[in-house]
Amino acid sequence: MLKNKHAYALLLIFIAGFCLIAIKGLGTAQPGDENVYYYMGKMVWEGKVPYKDFFYAHPPLHIYLMALAYGIFGFNIVILKFIPLASTLVSAFFVFKIAKEKFGNSEAVISSLLFLSSYSLLFNSVFSFGIEVAAMFLISGFYFLWNKNNYIASGILFGLAGITRLLALIPILVIFAAISCQAEKSSSGFRRHFSSFSCLLMALS
């Protein structure tokens, strides 16, 4: 069995290796939808409103993050691409923590390695599609639910995932269904979870 310090050391090695591969794409502009999102972020910072002043097919949080980055740093392709990269690394950390606290150090190392070595994750980690941000909120929300039984924090994070990408609502609804099917003693937790999720979703969407 791996000791705690060895497990964390391996996680840092995996993250460093991931960054060495992904960092090559930080300063390189690529064709694709992300460039449209950058421009939409610029428009939002200048006072335009999504859905009213321009068409946007997704929930708004991703565009507002682009707008905040544009407002602070101007058009900086490295900063804009660093948002999905940082989100991916946070997701990897919570994947590690979920497995570590529920199963053990070895399982945590294997889980984080499988997560970070995924081709799709490597490819998309420097493309600002919003999926990486939604995944970060979704995975961290699951951690607070499953590992910490913190229904309110989990509901808030699930709400943030839902107003980032609609695809996040599919696993969230599955989780809600699973919780609602548990014993009667979980009903109060489900109400707190669903209420915090719903309130945030309605307030910020």
C-alpha positions as CSV (number, residue, x, y, z in Angstrom):
1,M,0.0,0.0,0.0
2,L,1.2,3.5,-0.8
3,K,1.7,6.0,2.0
4,N,0.0,9.4,1.8
5,K,3.1,11.3,0.9
6,H,4.0,8.8,-1.9
7,A,0.4,9.1,-3.3
8,Y,0.5,12.9,-3.3
9,A,4.0,12.8,-4.9
10,L,2.8,10.6,-7.7
11,L,-0.2,12.9,-8.2
12,L,2.2,15.9,-8.6
13,I,4.3,13.9,-11.0
14,F,1.3,13.1,-13.1
15,I,0.1,16.7,-13.1
16,A,3.6,17.9,-14.0
17,G,3.7,15.5,-17.0
18,F,0.3,16.5,-18.0
19,C,1.2,20.2,-18.0
20,L,4.4,19.6,-20.0
21,I,2.3,18.1,-22.7
22,A,-0.7,20.5,-22.5
23,I,1.3,23.7,-22.1
24,K,2.5,23.6,-25.7
25,G,-1.0,24.6,-26.7
26,L,-1.5,27.5,-24.4
27,G,-0.1,30.2,-26.7
28,T,-1.3,28.8,-29.9
29,A,-4.6,30.1,-31.4
30,Q,-6.6,27.3,-33.0
31,P,-9.7,27.3,-35.3
32,G,-12.9,26.4,-33.5
33,D,-15.7,27.5,-31.4
34,E,-13.5,28.8,-28.6
35,N,-12.7,31.9,-30.7
36,V,-16.4,32.7,-30.9
37,Y,-16.6,32.4,-27.1
38,Y,-13.6,34.7,-26.6
39,Y,-15.4,37.3,-28.7
40,M,-18.6,36.8,-26.9
41,G,-16.7,37.4,-23.6
42,K,-15.4,40.6,-25.0
43,M,-18.9,41.7,-25.9
44,V,-20.2,40.9,-22.4
45,W,-17.4,42.9,-20.8
46,E,-18.4,45.8,-23.0
47,G,-22.0,45.6,-21.8
48,K,-23.8,43.2,-24.2
49,V,-26.1,40.6,-22.8
50,P,-26.2,37.0,-23.9
51,Y,-29.5,35.9,-25.6
52,K,-30.6,39.5,-25.9
53,D,-27.8,41.1,-27.9
54,F,-26.3,38.0,-29.5
55,F,-27.2,34.3,-29.9
56,Y,-25.6,31.8,-27.5
57,A,-26.6,28.2,-27.4
58,H,-25.4,27.4,-23.8
59,P,-25.9,28.5,-20.2
60,P,-24.1,31.8,-19.4
61,L,-21.4,31.1,-16.8
62,H,-18.7,30.2,-19.3
63,I,-19.1,33.4,-21.2
64,Y,-19.0,35.5,-18.0
65,L,-15.8,33.8,-17.1
66,M,-14.4,34.7,-20.5
67,A,-15.6,38.3,-19.9
68,L,-13.9,38.5,-16.5
69,A,-10.6,37.2,-17.9
70,Y,-10.9,39.7,-20.8
71,G,-11.7,42.6,-18.4
72,I,-8.7,41.9,-16.2
73,F,-6.1,40.9,-18.7
74,G,-7.4,42.1,-22.0
75,F,-7.2,39.7,-24.9
76,N,-4.5,37.3,-23.7
77,I,-4.7,33.9,-25.4
78,V,-2.6,32.3,-22.7
79,I,-4.9,33.4,-19.9
80,L,-8.0,32.5,-21.8
81,K,-6.6,29.0,-22.5
82,F,-5.4,28.6,-19.0
83,I,-8.9,28.6,-17.6
84,P,-9.8,25.1,-19.0
85,L,-6.3,23.8,-18.1
86,A,-6.7,25.0,-14.5
87,S,-10.2,23.5,-14.4
88,T,-8.9,20.2,-15.6
89,L,-6.2,20.1,-12.9
90,V,-8.7,20.9,-10.2
91,S,-10.9,18.1,-11.5
92,A,-7.9,15.7,-11.4
93,F,-7.3,16.7,-7.8
94,F,-10.9,15.9,-6.8
95,V,-10.8,12.6,-8.7
96,F,-7.8,11.8,-6.6
97,K,-9.4,12.9,-3.3
98,I,-12.7,10.9,-4.0
99,A,-10.8,7.7,-4.6
100,K,-8.3,8.3,-1.8
101,E,-10.9,8.8,0.9
102,K,-13.3,6.1,-0.3
103,F,-10.9,3.4,-1.4
104,G,-7.2,4.1,-0.7
105,N,-4.0,5.6,-1.9
106,S,-3.3,3.1,-4.6
107,E,-6.7,3.5,-6.1
108,A,-6.4,7.3,-5.9
109,V,-3.1,7.2,-7.9
110,I,-4.6,4.8,-10.5
111,S,-7.8,6.9,-10.8
112,S,-5.8,10.2,-11.3
113,L,-3.5,8.6,-13.8
114,L,-6.4,7.2,-15.9
115,F,-8.1,10.6,-15.8
116,L,-5.1,12.6,-16.8
117,S,-3.9,10.2,-19.5
118,S,-7.2,10.3,-21.4
119,Y,-6.7,11.5,-24.9
120,S,-9.9,13.6,-25.0
121,L,-8.8,15.3,-21.8
122,L,-5.4,16.0,-23.1
123,F,-6.8,17.4,-26.3
124,N,-9.4,19.6,-24.8
125,S,-7.5,20.9,-21.8
126,V,-6.4,24.0,-23.6
127,F,-9.6,24.6,-25.7
128,S,-12.1,26.8,-23.9
129,F,-15.3,25.0,-24.7
130,G,-16.7,25.3,-21.2
131,I,-16.9,21.6,-20.7
132,E,-13.8,21.5,-18.6
133,V,-15.2,24.2,-16.2
134,A,-18.5,22.3,-16.0
135,A,-16.7,19.0,-15.3
136,M,-14.7,20.8,-12.5
137,F,-17.9,21.9,-10.7
138,L,-19.5,18.5,-11.3
139,I,-16.6,16.4,-9.9
140,S,-16.0,18.7,-6.9
141,G,-19.8,18.7,-6.2
142,F,-19.8,14.9,-6.2
143,Y,-16.8,14.9,-3.8
144,F,-18.7,17.1,-1.3
145,L,-21.7,14.9,-1.7
146,W,-20.2,11.4,-1.5
147,N,-17.2,12.0,0.6
148,K,-18.3,14.8,2.9
149,N,-22.1,14.5,3.0
150,N,-22.2,18.3,2.5
151,Y,-25.5,18.6,0.6
152,I,-25.5,22.4,0.4
153,A,-22.0,22.8,-1.0
154,S,-22.6,20.0,-3.4
155,G,-25.9,21.5,-4.6
156,I,-24.2,24.9,-5.2
157,L,-21.4,23.3,-7.2
158,F,-23.9,21.2,-9.2
159,G,-25.8,24.4,-9.9
160,L,-22.6,26.1,-11.2
161,A,-22.0,23.1,-13.4
162,G,-25.6,23.3,-14.7
163,I,-25.3,27.0,-15.7
164,T,-22.0,26.3,-17.4
165,R,-23.1,23.4,-19.7
166,L,-26.4,21.7,-20.1
167,L,-24.7,18.3,-20.5
168,A,-23.8,18.5,-16.8
169,L,-27.5,18.2,-15.9
170,I,-27.7,14.6,-17.1
171,P,-25.3,13.1,-14.4
172,I,-26.8,15.6,-11.9
173,L,-30.3,14.3,-12.4
174,V,-29.1,10.7,-12.2
175,I,-27.5,11.6,-8.8
176,F,-30.7,13.3,-7.6
177,A,-32.7,10.2,-8.6
178,A,-30.2,8.0,-6.7
179,I,-30.5,10.1,-3.6
180,S,-34.3,10.3,-3.7
181,C,-34.4,6.5,-3.8
182,Q,-32.4,6.1,-0.6
183,A,-33.9,5.5,2.8
184,E,-36.3,8.0,4.5
185,K,-33.4,9.3,6.7
186,S,-31.9,10.9,3.5
187,S,-34.9,12.9,2.7
188,S,-33.8,16.0,4.5
189,G,-30.4,15.8,2.8
190,F,-32.1,15.5,-0.5
191,R,-34.2,18.6,0.1
192,R,-31.1,20.6,1.1
193,H,-29.2,19.3,-1.9
194,F,-32.0,20.0,-4.4
195,S,-33.0,23.4,-2.9
196,S,-29.4,24.8,-3.1
197,F,-29.0,23.5,-6.6
198,S,-32.4,24.9,-7.8
199,C,-32.0,28.3,-6.1
200,L,-28.5,28.8,-7.7
201,L,-29.6,27.6,-11.1
202,M,-32.6,29.9,-11.2
203,A,-30.8,32.9,-9.7
204,L,-27.8,32.8,-12.1
205,S,-29.1,31.3,-15.3
